[in-house]
Amino acid sequence: MNFSADMKIQDVINRNPKTADIMREMGMHCLGCISASNESIAGAARMHALDLEQLLNALNNLEYGEMSAETIATSQPEGAILQADRATYAVVPHIPAGICTPDLLHKIADVAEKYKSAALKITSAQRIAIVGLQKDDIAQVWEDLGMSPGHAAGLCVRSVKVCPGTTFCKRGVQDSVTLGLELDKRYHGVELPAKFKISVSGCVNKCTDAANVDLGFMGTAKGFHVYVGGNGGVKPRQADLLADNVSAVRALELADKVINHFKVLGRSDERLGKMLDRTGLESFKQAILS
């Protein structure tokens, strides 16, 4: 085989299913993992603190074959995230803009109780994770919720984080909820070279960290400031200002250009900010704002 560091884990498994056995033996439970489906070999090695060259040698020196029954048995069910105990799973129902009705809260609570969930966890992405579920229950959990498995992780646009804005908050000066819901509708789950976070704040307080995500919008009295390239993690990066005081319509136009530009020029496992550092902010602005 000729696997390289930038190849996606799922592509590796598709070309030689037996590689899933190697990954499992090295602590990478990648089969079925929504986080790993589009992760690169290099990214997975970094995430699991593995020696990249050792991993590549093991994968490339493996003869073609089918994955073992044990690996298949330990595969992760669709739409579930393996927990620290390596035995139970969590699911994260999608709640656009973090706005939840009483009926949905009741449904999530009823499902959690029915399947003896260990806990309900409010996430930083304004969702409610149902934690401590058994593997065999996952498919029925999603059916009872009446939802398709959500994009809780993986190399894609995550749930859009939205503040109350003028809809609910006395300090809001822009309608962050309407803009956030539209962004979520258009882009949630869209596959990209790396995970991609979007947030919308209705005022300059930036309660949803608009300057610390890949694409952020901050409401002002005159419109929205647009920020690009922020991220947390081991090497946090403050976002750069792309445009100021734009309308909601223009904000959506810029979002579309940013995401499509990143889809074309971004490298595997490279956040938008890292791409900007590589290609240059000014050339990025010229491409997006023209």
Secondary structure, 3 states (H helix, E strand, C coil): CCCCCCCEHHHHHHHCCCHHHHHHHCCCCCCCCCCCCCCEHHHHHHHCCCCHHHHHHHHHCCCCCCCCHHHHHCCCCCCCEECCCCCCEEECCCCHHHCCCHHHHHHHHHHHHHCCCCEEEECCCCCEEEEEECHHHHHHHHHHHCCCCCCCCCCEECCCEECCHHHHCCCCCCCHHHHHHHHHHHHCCCECCCCECEEEECCCCCCCCCCCCCEEEEEECCEEEEEECCECCCCCECCEEEEEEECHHHHHHHHHHHHHHHHHHCCCCCCHHHHHHHHCHHHHHHHHHC
